[in-house]
Amino acid sequence: MAEEVGIDYVATNLDFSKREHRSPEFLKINPNGKAPAMTDGDFTLFESGAIVTYLGDKTGKLVPEPKTNERATYNQWMLFVMSELEQPLWTIGKSRFALPEEYRVPEIEKTAIYEFSRACQVFDVGLGIE
């Protein structure tokens, strides 16, 4: 988003295999130990939707003005993407690599793919692709 709105940024890669996401320094930015997370001066923020909205509001680009119907629709689809599209994909990722092996449930992948495909159909309607 920083690139899309034209502001300078420095991306930092975390090596999850080395547990850099659980370092005390990173946990100060995101106590969940997950990406994405950002700092802007002394301000820290995590969660994709919050970061995208913050940068859009800060620059006045790509995010509709608050208290408008357009902003309400933006919020609707932002939350939809995070809860309905991202969630089944993350369920698959957790069962493939993110969780310790004893907590992985490979059988959930079929259900997650089904949920994702249903959400894509709804998103297609929202985008006018029917």
N, C-alpha and C positions, 0 to 999 in steps of 0.2 A: 504494500500500500504506500509506503514511503516513496518508493520509486514512482508509482503512478501519480502521486500528488506533487512530485518534483521537489522533495526535500532531501537534503543530505542525510545519510545514515551509515552506520558501520554494522555490518552483519557479523555475528559471532557464531561459529559452529560449535556445537557441544558433542563430545564423544560419549555417547550413551554407554558404550561398552566399557568405558573407563569410569563410568558413573559421575561424569562432570556435572550432570544435571542434579546431582544430590550434594554437590559441594556447598559449604556454608556460604560462599560468595553468591552462587546462583540462587540458593534458597532465600536469600534476602530479596531477590527480584521476584521470584515465584516460589512461594512456600510449597506449592504442589510438586515442584521439581519437574515441570513439563514445559515444553515449548509450544507456542511462541510466548515470548515475554519481551518487554522493552523498557528502556529507561529514556527519559527526556529530561536532562538536567538531574534534579533531585527526585523527580517523579518516576515511579515505576508502575507498570501495568501489565497484566497478563490476561489471557483469553482472546482468541482471534477477533471475535465480534467487537469486543471493547476496544481493541487496538485499532481496528479499521475505522470504527466510528470516531474515536478520539482524533486520529490523524485527519479524517475528513472534516470534522468540525474545526479543528485547529487551522486548517488551510482554506476552508470554504470550498473544497473540491470533492466531487463524487458522492457526497452524502447530502441528502435533502435537508433543508432547514427544519429545526425543531418546530413542533406545534403545527405541522401541516399534514394533510392527508398523504402526501408523498413520503414524509418521514415515517408515518405509521405503516405504510406499505413496505418501505425499506426495512423497518424493524421486523415486520412479519416475515419477510423472506430471509433476513439475516438469521433470525431465530430458527426458522424452518431448516435452513441449510445446516446450522450447527446441531440441531436436535434430530432431524429426520434423515439428512444425507450423511453428515459426518459420523453420527453415532454408529450405524451399522458397519461403516468402514473401519472405525476404531475398534469395534468389537472383533472384527477379523484380525486386525493388527495385534491386538492384545493376545489373542489366542495363537497367533503365529510366532510372535517374537517378544512382545513387551512384558508380559507377565512371566514370573518364574514358572518353570515347566509344570510344577505340580498344580498350578492354578489354570492352566490352559485347557480349553474345551474345544477341540477341533470340530466336533459335531455341530457347534453353533454356527459355523460358517454358512451352511445351507440356509438357515433362518435369516442370517444377516444379509445375505445376497438377495433373498426374497424381499426383505424390508427395504433395502436400498432400491431395488427395481420398482417397487410400488411408489416410493418417495420420488423417484425420477419421473414417473408418470405425472404426478401432481405438479412437480416443478416444470415439466414440459408445458402443461396447461398454463401455468403462471407466466411462462415465457412466450406463450402464443404458439408453441410448437405442438400441434395436436395430431 
